[in-house]
Amino acid sequence: MDVINEIIRQSAIGPFSNWFKSAVLTLFSSIVVTLFTMLILLIKYGPDTPLSFGY
């Protein structure tokens, strides 16, 4: 936990308040979880998905 606190302290969000830090970290975590979920769904259902290119 000390390493994470040191990284946050030395980053661009270091001087902000604790609620702003937690909001930024929550937003970042939710984006990462969403992308990871989309990757899993793409790996699982990708071959069965019909794709069509054109107009």
mmCIF file as Biopython writes it, N, C-alpha, C and O atoms, coordinates in Angstrom:
data_model
#
loop_
_atom_site.group_PDB
_atom_site.id
_atom_site.type_symbol
_atom_site.label_atom_id
_atom_site.label_alt_id
_atom_site.label_comp_id
_atom_site.label_asym_id
_atom_site.label_entity_id
_atom_site.label_seq_id
_atom_site.pdbx_PDB_ins_code
_atom_site.Cartn_x
_atom_site.Cartn_y
_atom_site.Cartn_z
_atom_site.occupancy
_atom_site.B_iso_or_equiv
_atom_site.auth_seq_id
_atom_site.auth_asym_id
_atom_site.pdbx_PDB_model_num
ATOM 1   N N  . MET A ? 1  ? 0.818   -1.188  0.000   1.0 0.0 1  A 1 
ATOM 2   C CA . MET A ? 1  ? 0.000   0.000   0.000   1.0 0.0 1  A 1 
ATOM 3   C C  . MET A ? 1  ? 0.863   1.253   0.000   1.0 0.0 1  A 1 
ATOM 4   O O  . MET A ? 1  ? 0.455   2.287   -0.529  1.0 0.0 1  A 1 
ATOM 5   N N  . ASP A ? 2  ? 2.052   1.170   0.588   1.0 0.0 2  A 1 
ATOM 6   C CA . ASP A ? 2  ? 2.946   2.329   0.612   1.0 0.0 2  A 1 
ATOM 7   C C  . ASP A ? 2  ? 3.382   2.711   -0.792  1.0 0.0 2  A 1 
ATOM 8   O O  . ASP A ? 2  ? 3.527   3.894   -1.099  1.0 0.0 2  A 1 
ATOM 9   N N  . VAL A ? 3  ? 3.590   1.717   -1.643  1.0 0.0 3  A 1 
ATOM 10  C CA . VAL A ? 3  ? 4.014   1.989   -3.014  1.0 0.0 3  A 1 
ATOM 11  C C  . VAL A ? 3  ? 2.911   2.725   -3.771  1.0 0.0 3  A 1 
ATOM 12  O O  . VAL A ? 3  ? 3.181   3.683   -4.496  1.0 0.0 3  A 1 
ATOM 13  N N  . ILE A ? 4  ? 1.665   2.273   -3.600  1.0 0.0 4  A 1 
ATOM 14  C CA . ILE A ? 4  ? 0.537   2.928   -4.275  1.0 0.0 4  A 1 
ATOM 15  C C  . ILE A ? 4  ? 0.379   4.361   -3.786  1.0 0.0 4  A 1 
ATOM 16  O O  . ILE A ? 4  ? 0.159   5.268   -4.588  1.0 0.0 4  A 1 
ATOM 17  N N  . ASN A ? 5  ? 0.488   4.572   -2.488  1.0 0.0 5  A 1 
ATOM 18  C CA . ASN A ? 5  ? 0.381   5.928   -1.950  1.0 0.0 5  A 1 
ATOM 19  C C  . ASN A ? 5  ? 1.498   6.823   -2.471  1.0 0.0 5  A 1 
ATOM 20  O O  . ASN A ? 5  ? 1.262   7.998   -2.751  1.0 0.0 5  A 1 
ATOM 21  N N  . GLU A ? 6  ? 2.692   6.298   -2.604  1.0 0.0 6  A 1 
ATOM 22  C CA . GLU A ? 6  ? 3.819   7.081   -3.122  1.0 0.0 6  A 1 
ATOM 23  C C  . GLU A ? 6  ? 3.618   7.420   -4.594  1.0 0.0 6  A 1 
ATOM 24  O O  . GLU A ? 6  ? 3.937   8.530   -5.020  1.0 0.0 6  A 1 
ATOM 25  N N  . ILE A ? 7  ? 3.098   6.486   -5.370  1.0 0.0 7  A 1 
ATOM 26  C CA . ILE A ? 7  ? 2.819   6.752   -6.785  1.0 0.0 7  A 1 
ATOM 27  C C  . ILE A ? 7  ? 1.759   7.832   -6.914  1.0 0.0 7  A 1 
ATOM 28  O O  . ILE A ? 7  ? 1.897   8.736   -7.738  1.0 0.0 7  A 1 
ATOM 29  N N  . ILE A ? 8  ? 0.705   7.753   -6.116  1.0 0.0 8  A 1 
ATOM 30  C CA . ILE A ? 8  ? -0.349  8.772   -6.162  1.0 0.0 8  A 1 
ATOM 31  C C  . ILE A ? 8  ? 0.190   10.125  -5.714  1.0 0.0 8  A 1 
ATOM 32  O O  . ILE A ? 8  ? -0.143  11.150  -6.309  1.0 0.0 8  A 1 
ATOM 33  N N  . ARG A ? 9  ? 1.006   10.140  -4.686  1.0 0.0 9  A 1 
ATOM 34  C CA . ARG A ? 9  ? 1.561   11.391  -4.172  1.0 0.0 9  A 1 
ATOM 35  C C  . ARG A ? 9  ? 2.457   12.068  -5.209  1.0 0.0 9  A 1 
ATOM 36  O O  . ARG A ? 9  ? 2.495   13.296  -5.278  1.0 0.0 9  A 1 
ATOM 37  N N  . GLN A ? 10 ? 3.177   11.286  -6.015  1.0 0.0 10 A 1 
ATOM 38  C CA . GLN A ? 10 ? 4.094   11.846  -7.001  1.0 0.0 10 A 1 
ATOM 39  C C  . GLN A ? 10 ? 3.424   12.093  -8.354  1.0 0.0 10 A 1 
ATOM 40  O O  . GLN A ? 10 ? 4.050   12.641  -9.261  1.0 0.0 10 A 1 
ATOM 41  N N  . SER A ? 11 ? 2.173   11.698  -8.496  1.0 0.0 11 A 1 
ATOM 42  C CA . SER A ? 11 ? 1.485   11.865  -9.771  1.0 0.0 11 A 1 
ATOM 43  C C  . SER A ? 11 ? 0.826   13.244  -9.855  1.0 0.0 11 A 1 
ATOM 44  O O  . SER A ? 11 ? 0.963   14.068  -8.951  1.0 0.0 11 A 1 
ATOM 45  N N  . ALA A ? 12 ? 0.112   13.477  -10.954 1.0 0.0 12 A 1 
ATOM 46  C CA . ALA A ? 12 ? -0.532  14.773  -11.171 1.0 0.0 12 A 1 
ATOM 47  C C  . ALA A ? 12 ? -1.690  15.022  -10.213 1.0 0.0 12 A 1 
ATOM 48  O O  . ALA A ? 12 ? -2.041  16.176  -9.969  1.0 0.0 12 A 1 
ATOM 49  N N  . ILE A ? 13 ? -2.295  13.963  -9.662  1.0 0.0 13 A 1 
ATOM 50  C CA . ILE A ? 13 ? -3.418  14.163  -8.741  1.0 0.0 13 A 1 
ATOM 51  C C  . ILE A ? 13 ? -2.959  14.249  -7.291  1.0 0.0 13 A 1 
ATOM 52  O O  . ILE A ? 13 ? -3.792  14.305  -6.387  1.0 0.0 13 A 1 
ATOM 53  N N  . GLY A ? 14 ? -1.670  14.261  -7.058  1.0 0.0 14 A 1 
ATOM 54  C CA . GLY A ? 14 ? -1.127  14.288  -5.705  1.0 0.0 14 A 1 
ATOM 55  C C  . GLY A ? 14 ? -1.585  15.452  -4.847  1.0 0.0 14 A 1 
ATOM 56  O O  . GLY A ? 14 ? -1.961  15.245  -3.694  1.0 0.0 14 A 1 
ATOM 57  N N  . PRO A ? 15 ? -1.566  16.681  -5.375  1.0 0.0 15 A 1 
ATOM 58  C CA . PRO A ? 15 ? -1.929  17.812  -4.505  1.0 0.0 15 A 1 
ATOM 59  C C  . PRO A ? 15 ? -3.425  18.008  -4.274  1.0 0.0 15 A 1 
ATOM 60  O O  . PRO A ? 15 ? -3.810  18.872  -3.486  1.0 0.0 15 A 1 
ATOM 61  N N  . PHE A ? 16 ? -4.267  17.238  -4.930  1.0 0.0 16 A 1 
ATOM 62  C CA . PHE A ? 16 ? -5.712  17.417  -4.780  1.0 0.0 16 A 1 
ATOM 63  C C  . PHE A ? 16 ? -6.215  16.763  -3.505  1.0 0.0 16 A 1 
ATOM 64  O O  . PHE A ? 16 ? -5.483  16.041  -2.827  1.0 0.0 16 A 1 
ATOM 65  N N  . SER A ? 17 ? -7.479  17.028  -3.189  1.0 0.0 17 A 1 
ATOM 66  C CA . SER A ? 17 ? -8.074  16.488  -1.971  1.0 0.0 17 A 1 
ATOM 67  C C  . SER A ? 17 ? -8.330  14.989  -2.113  1.0 0.0 17 A 1 
ATOM 68  O O  . SER A ? 17 ? -8.285  14.434  -3.211  1.0 0.0 17 A 1 
ATOM 69  N N  . ASN A ? 18 ? -8.599  14.354  -0.982  1.0 0.0 18 A 1 
ATOM 70  C CA . ASN A ? 18 ? -8.786  12.899  -0.977  1.0 0.0 18 A 1 
ATOM 71  C C  . ASN A ? 18 ? -10.021 12.464  -1.747  1.0 0.0 18 A 1 
ATOM 72  O O  . ASN A ? 18 ? -9.994  11.421  -2.400  1.0 0.0 18 A 1 
ATOM 73  N N  . TRP A ? 19 ? -11.109 13.239  -1.691  1.0 0.0 19 A 1 
ATOM 74  C CA . TRP A ? 19 ? -12.321 12.840  -2.415  1.0 0.0 19 A 1 
ATOM 75  C C  . TRP A ? 19 ? -12.091 12.927  -3.919  1.0 0.0 19 A 1 
ATOM 76  O O  . TRP A ? 19 ? -12.629 12.112  -4.668  1.0 0.0 19 A 1 
ATOM 77  N N  . PHE A ? 20 ? -11.306 13.894  -4.373  1.0 0.0 20 A 1 
ATOM 78  C CA . PHE A ? 20 ? -11.019 14.002  -5.808  1.0 0.0 20 A 1 
ATOM 79  C C  . PHE A ? 20 ? -10.115 12.849  -6.252  1.0 0.0 20 A 1 
ATOM 80  O O  . PHE A ? 20 ? -10.306 12.285  -7.328  1.0 0.0 20 A 1 
ATOM 81  N N  . LYS A ? 21 ? -9.142  12.509  -5.429  1.0 0.0 21 A 1 
ATOM 82  C CA . LYS A ? 21 ? -8.273  11.364  -5.742  1.0 0.0 21 A 1 
ATOM 83  C C  . LYS A ? 21 ? -9.087  10.083  -5.852  1.0 0.0 21 A 1 
ATOM 84  O O  . LYS A ? 21 ? -8.895  9.293   -6.776  1.0 0.0 21 A 1 
ATOM 85  N N  . SER A ? 22 ? -9.990  9.885   -4.910  1.0 0.0 22 A 1 
ATOM 86  C CA . SER A ? 22 ? -10.797 8.657   -4.945  1.0 0.0 22 A 1 
ATOM 87  C C  . SER A ? 22 ? -11.741 8.653   -6.138  1.0 0.0 22 A 1 
ATOM 88  O O  . SER A ? 22 ? -11.995 7.596   -6.716  1.0 0.0 22 A 1 
ATOM 89  N N  . ALA A ? 23 ? -12.268 9.820   -6.519  1.0 0.0 23 A 1 
ATOM 90  C CA . ALA A ? 23 ? -13.138 9.887   -7.690  1.0 0.0 23 A 1 
ATOM 91  C C  . ALA A ? 23 ? -12.369 9.556   -8.963  1.0 0.0 23 A 1 
ATOM 92  O O  . ALA A ? 23 ? -12.873 8.831   -9.821  1.0 0.0 23 A 1 
ATOM 93  N N  . VAL A ? 24 ? -11.156 10.078  -9.091  1.0 0.0 24 A 1 
ATOM 94  C CA . VAL A ? 24 ? -10.330 9.797   -10.269 1.0 0.0 24 A 1 
ATOM 95  C C  . VAL A ? 24 ? -9.948  8.316   -10.306 1.0 0.0 24 A 1 
ATOM 96  O O  . VAL A ? 24 ? -10.011 7.693   -11.366 1.0 0.0 24 A 1 
ATOM 97  N N  . LEU A ? 25 ? -9.562  7.760   -9.194  1.0 0.0 25 A 1 
ATOM 98  C CA . LEU A ? 25 ? -9.187  6.344   -9.150  1.0 0.0 25 A 1 
ATOM 99  C C  . LEU A ? 25 ? -10.384 5.435   -9.413  1.0 0.0 25 A 1 
ATOM 100 O O  . LEU A ? 25 ? -10.237 4.390   -10.047 1.0 0.0 25 A 1 
ATOM 101 N N  . THR A ? 26 ? -11.556 5.817   -8.939  1.0 0.0 26 A 1 
ATOM 102 C CA . THR A ? 26 ? -12.763 5.047   -9.211  1.0 0.0 26 A 1 
ATOM 103 C C  . THR A ? 26 ? -13.116 5.085   -10.687 1.0 0.0 26 A 1 
ATOM 104 O O  . THR A ? 26 ? -13.469 4.060   -11.269 1.0 0.0 26 A 1 
ATOM 105 N N  . LEU A ? 27 ? -13.025 6.255   -11.293 1.0 0.0 27 A 1 
ATOM 106 C CA . LEU A ? 27 ? -13.291 6.387   -12.724 1.0 0.0 27 A 1 
ATOM 107 C C  . LEU A ? 27 ? -12.303 5.560   -13.541 1.0 0.0 27 A 1 
ATOM 108 O O  . LEU A ? 27 ? -12.699 4.849   -14.465 1.0 0.0 27 A 1 
ATOM 109 N N  . PHE A ? 28 ? -11.025 5.650   -13.204 1.0 0.0 28 A 1 
ATOM 110 C CA . PHE A ? 28 ? -10.005 4.877   -13.903 1.0 0.0 28 A 1 
ATOM 111 C C  . PHE A ? 28 ? -10.251 3.381   -13.743 1.0 0.0 28 A 1 
ATOM 112 O O  . PHE A ? 28 ? -10.144 2.628   -14.711 1.0 0.0 28 A 1 
ATOM 113 N N  . SER A ? 29 ? -10.577 2.950   -12.541 1.0 0.0 29 A 1 
ATOM 114 C CA . SER A ? 29 ? -10.832 1.529   -12.296 1.0 0.0 29 A 1 
ATOM 115 C C  . SER A ? 29 ? -12.052 1.040   -13.065 1.0 0.0 29 A 1 
ATOM 116 O O  . SER A ? 29 ? -12.043 -0.066  -13.605 1.0 0.0 29 A 1 
ATOM 117 N N  . SER A ? 30 ? -13.095 1.851   -13.119 1.0 0.0 30 A 1 
ATOM 118 C CA . SER A ? 30 ? -14.287 1.433   -13.855 1.0 0.0 30 A 1 
ATOM 119 C C  . SER A ? 30 ? -14.009 1.338   -15.350 1.0 0.0 30 A 1 
ATOM 120 O O  . SER A ? 30 ? -14.544 0.450   -16.014 1.0 0.0 30 A 1 
ATOM 121 N N  . ILE A ? 31 ? -13.186 2.229   -15.895 1.0 0.0 31 A 1 
ATOM 122 C CA . ILE A ? 31 ? -12.816 2.144   -17.305 1.0 0.0 31 A 1 
ATOM 123 C C  . ILE A ? 31 ? -12.008 0.878   -17.576 1.0 0.0 31 A 1 
ATOM 124 O O  . ILE A ? 31 ? -12.241 0.193   -18.572 1.0 0.0 31 A 1 
ATOM 125 N N  . VAL A ? 32 ? -11.072 0.570   -16.706 1.0 0.0 32 A 1 
ATOM 126 C CA . VAL A ? 32 ? -10.247 -0.635  -16.885 1.0 0.0 32 A 1 
ATOM 127 C C  . VAL A ? 32 ? -11.105 -1.890  -16.793 1.0 0.0 32 A 1 
ATOM 128 O O  . VAL A ? 32 ? -10.934 -2.807  -17.596 1.0 0.0 32 A 1 
ATOM 129 N N  . VAL A ? 33 ? -12.019 -1.952  -15.836 1.0 0.0 33 A 1 
ATOM 130 C CA . VAL A ? 33 ? -12.899 -3.115  -15.697 1.0 0.0 33 A 1 
ATOM 131 C C  . VAL A ? 33 ? -13.803 -3.253  -16.913 1.0 0.0 33 A 1 
ATOM 132 O O  . VAL A ? 33 ? -14.030 -4.365  -17.390 1.0 0.0 33 A 1 
ATOM 133 N N  . THR A ? 34 ? -14.324 -2.137  -17.423 1.0 0.0 34 A 1 
ATOM 134 C CA . THR A ? 34 ? -15.174 -2.178  -18.615 1.0 0.0 34 A 1 
ATOM 135 C C  . THR A ? 34 ? -14.399 -2.691  -19.819 1.0 0.0 34 A 1 
ATOM 136 O O  . THR A ? 34 ? -14.897 -3.534  -20.565 1.0 0.0 34 A 1 
ATOM 137 N N  . LEU A ? 35 ? -13.185 -2.192  -20.015 1.0 0.0 35 A 1 
ATOM 138 C CA . LEU A ? 35 ? -12.368 -2.652  -21.144 1.0 0.0 35 A 1 
ATOM 139 C C  . LEU A ? 35 ? -12.014 -4.132  -21.021 1.0 0.0 35 A 1 
ATOM 140 O O  . LEU A ? 35 ? -12.033 -4.859  -22.014 1.0 0.0 35 A 1 
ATOM 141 N N  . PHE A ? 36 ? -11.694 -4.579  -19.819 1.0 0.0 36 A 1 
ATOM 142 C CA . PHE A ? 36 ? -11.367 -5.984  -19.613 1.0 0.0 36 A 1 
ATOM 143 C C  . PHE A ? 36 ? -12.588 -6.866  -19.885 1.0 0.0 36 A 1 
ATOM 144 O O  . PHE A ? 36 ? -12.462 -7.937  -20.479 1.0 0.0 36 A 1 
ATOM 145 N N  . THR A ? 37 ? -13.769 -6.416  -19.449 1.0 0.0 37 A 1 
ATOM 146 C CA . THR A ? 37 ? -14.999 -7.162  -19.712 1.0 0.0 37 A 1 
ATOM 147 C C  . THR A ? 37 ? -15.295 -7.231  -21.200 1.0 0.0 37 A 1 
ATOM 148 O O  . THR A ? 37 ? -15.701 -8.275  -21.711 1.0 0.0 37 A 1 
ATOM 149 N N  . MET A ? 38 ? -15.090 -6.108  -21.899 1.0 0.0 38 A 1 
ATOM 150 C CA . MET A ? 38 ? -15.304 -6.101  -23.342 1.0 0.0 38 A 1 
ATOM 151 C C  . MET A ? 38 ? -14.327 -7.032  -24.055 1.0 0.0 38 A 1 
ATOM 152 O O  . MET A ? 38 ? -14.698 -7.686  -25.030 1.0 0.0 38 A 1 
ATOM 153 N N  . LEU A ? 39 ? -13.091 -7.099  -23.585 1.0 0.0 39 A 1 
ATOM 154 C CA . LEU A ? 39 ? -12.112 -8.014  -24.172 1.0 0.0 39 A 1 
ATOM 155 C C  . LEU A ? 39 ? -12.534 -9.463  -23.981 1.0 0.0 39 A 1 
ATOM 156 O O  . LEU A ? 39 ? -12.444 -10.265 -24.911 1.0 0.0 39 A 1 
ATOM 157 N N  . ILE A ? 40 ? -12.992 -9.802  -22.784 1.0 0.0 40 A 1 
ATOM 158 C CA . ILE A ? 40 ? -13.443 -11.167 -22.513 1.0 0.0 40 A 1 
ATOM 159 C C  . ILE A ? 40 ? -14.638 -11.519 -23.398 1.0 0.0 40 A 1 
ATOM 160 O O  . ILE A ? 40 ? -14.694 -12.615 -23.956 1.0 0.0 40 A 1 
ATOM 161 N N  . LEU A ? 41 ? -15.598 -10.590 -23.531 1.0 0.0 41 A 1 
ATOM 162 C CA . LEU A ? 41 ? -16.765 -10.852 -24.377 1.0 0.0 41 A 1 
ATOM 163 C C  . LEU A ? 41 ? -16.371 -10.968 -25.845 1.0 0.0 41 A 1 
ATOM 164 O O  . LEU A ? 41 ? -16.935 -11.784 -26.575 1.0 0.0 41 A 1 
ATOM 165 N N  . LEU A ? 42 ? -15.412 -10.164 -26.281 1.0 0.0 42 A 1 
ATOM 166 C CA . LEU A ? 42 ? -14.950 -10.247 -27.662 1.0 0.0 42 A 1 
ATOM 167 C C  . LEU A ? 42 ? -14.252 -11.573 -27.930 1.0 0.0 42 A 1 
ATOM 168 O O  . LEU A ? 42 ? -14.437 -12.164 -28.994 1.0 0.0 42 A 1 
ATOM 169 N N  . ILE A ? 43 ? -13.456 -12.043 -26.986 1.0 0.0 43 A 1 
ATOM 170 C CA . ILE A ? 43 ? -12.787 -13.337 -27.154 1.0 0.0 43 A 1 
ATOM 171 C C  . ILE A ? 43 ? -13.818 -14.470 -27.157 1.0 0.0 43 A 1 
ATOM 172 O O  . ILE A ? 43 ? -13.708 -15.422 -27.930 1.0 0.0 43 A 1 
ATOM 173 N N  . LYS A ? 44 ? -14.817 -14.351 -26.285 1.0 0.0 44 A 1 
ATOM 174 C CA . LYS A ? 44 ? -15.804 -15.420 -26.158 1.0 0.0 44 A 1 
ATOM 175 C C  . LYS A ? 44 ? -16.770 -15.460 -27.338 1.0 0.0 44 A 1 
ATOM 176 O O  . LYS A ? 44 ? -17.029 -16.534 -27.880 1.0 0.0 44 A 1 
ATOM 177 N N  . TYR A ? 45 ? -17.311 -14.299 -27.748 1.0 0.0 45 A 1 
ATOM 178 C CA . TYR A ? 45 ? -18.354 -14.260 -28.765 1.0 0.0 45 A 1 
ATOM 179 C C  . TYR A ? 45 ? -17.883 -13.724 -30.117 1.0 0.0 45 A 1 
ATOM 180 O O  . TYR A ? 45 ? -18.679 -13.647 -31.053 1.0 0.0 45 A 1 
ATOM 181 N N  . GLY A ? 46 ? -16.626 -13.356 -30.237 1.0 0.0 46 A 1 
ATOM 182 C CA . GLY A ? 46 ? -16.123 -12.765 -31.468 1.0 0.0 46 A 1 
ATOM 183 C C  . GLY A ? 46 ? -16.236 -13.641 -32.696 1.0 0.0 46 A 1 
ATOM 184 O O  . GLY A ? 46 ? -16.687 -13.163 -33.737 1.0 0.0 46 A 1 
ATOM 185 N N  . PRO A ? 47 ? -15.845 -14.912 -32.621 1.0 0.0 47 A 1 
ATOM 186 C CA . PRO A ? 47 ? -15.935 -15.754 -33.817 1.0 0.0 47 A 1 
ATOM 187 C C  . PRO A ? 47 ? -17.359 -15.996 -34.305 1.0 0.0 47 A 1 
ATOM 188 O O  . PRO A ? 47 ? -17.553 -16.298 -35.482 1.0 0.0 47 A 1 
ATOM 189 N N  . ASP A ? 48 ? -18.341 -15.875 -33.451 1.0 0.0 48 A 1 
ATOM 190 C CA . ASP A ? 48 ? -19.735 -16.112 -33.833 1.0 0.0 48 A 1 
ATOM 191 C C  . ASP A ? 48 ? -20.439 -14.849 -34.322 1.0 0.0 48 A 1 
ATOM 192 O O  . ASP A ? 48 ? -21.593 -14.916 -34.744 1.0 0.0 48 A 1 
ATOM 193 N N  . THR A ? 49 ? -19.775 -13.719 -34.275 1.0 0.0 49 A 1 
ATOM 194 C CA . THR A ? 49 ? -20.402 -12.451 -34.639 1.0 0.0 49 A 1 
ATOM 195 C C  . THR A ? 49 ? -20.238 -12.195 -36.136 1.0 0.0 49 A 1 
ATOM 196 O O  . THR A ? 49 ? -19.114 -12.130 -36.634 1.0 0.0 49 A 1 
ATOM 197 N N  . PRO A ? 50 ? -21.347 -12.051 -36.853 1.0 0.0 50 A 1 
ATOM 198 C CA . PRO A ? 50 ? -21.238 -11.737 -38.289 1.0 0.0 50 A 1 
ATOM 199 C C  . PRO A ? 50 ? -20.860 -10.267 -38.494 1.0 0.0 50 A 1 
ATOM 200 O O  . PRO A ? 50 ? -21.456 -9.370  -37.897 1.0 0.0 50 A 1 
ATOM 201 N N  . LEU A ? 51 ? -19.884 -10.047 -39.327 1.0 0.0 51 A 1 
ATOM 202 C CA . LEU A ? 51 ? -19.451 -8.691  -39.639 1.0 0.0 51 A 1 
ATOM 203 C C  . LEU A ? 51 ? -19.721 -8.397  -41.095 1.0 0.0 51 A 1 
ATOM 204 O O  . LEU A ? 51 ? -19.501 -9.245  -41.960 1.0 0.0 51 A 1 
ATOM 205 N N  . SER A ? 52 ? -20.196 -7.200  -41.364 1.0 0.0 52 A 1 
ATOM 206 C CA . SER A ? 52 ? -20.386 -6.779  -42.754 1.0 0.0 52 A 1 
ATOM 207 C C  . SER A ? 52 ? -19.839 -5.379  -42.909 1.0 0.0 52 A 1 
ATOM 208 O O  . SER A ? 52 ? -20.167 -4.484  -42.129 1.0 0.0 52 A 1 
ATOM 209 N N  . PHE A ? 53 ? -19.019 -5.192  -43.902 1.0 0.0 53 A 1 
ATOM 210 C CA . PHE A ? 53 ? -18.442 -3.895  -44.168 1.0 0.0 53 A 1 
ATOM 211 C C  . PHE A ? 53 ? -19.097 -3.313  -45.400 1.0 0.0 53 A 1 
ATOM 212 O O  . PHE A ? 53 ? -19.409 -4.048  -46.337 1.0 0.0 53 A 1 
ATOM 213 N N  . GLY A ? 54 ? -19.308 -2.040  -45.420 1.0 0.0 54 A 1 
ATOM 214 C CA . GLY A ? 54 ? -19.905 -1.395  -46.569 1.0 0.0 54 A 1 
ATOM 215 C C  . GLY A ? 54 ? -20.978 -0.426  -46.164 1.0 0.0 54 A 1 
ATOM 216 O O  . GLY A ? 54 ? -21.131 -0.100  -44.987 1.0 0.0 54 A 1 
ATOM 217 N N  . TYR A ? 55 ? -21.709 0.026   -47.130 1.0 0.0 55 A 1 
ATOM 218 C CA . TYR A ? 55 ? -22.731 1.028   -46.880 1.0 0.0 55 A 1 
ATOM 219 C C  . TYR A ? 55 ? -24.105 0.429   -46.883 1.0 0.0 55 A 1 
ATOM 220 O O  . TYR A ? 55 ? -25.089 1.142   -46.686 1.0 0.0 55 A 1 
#
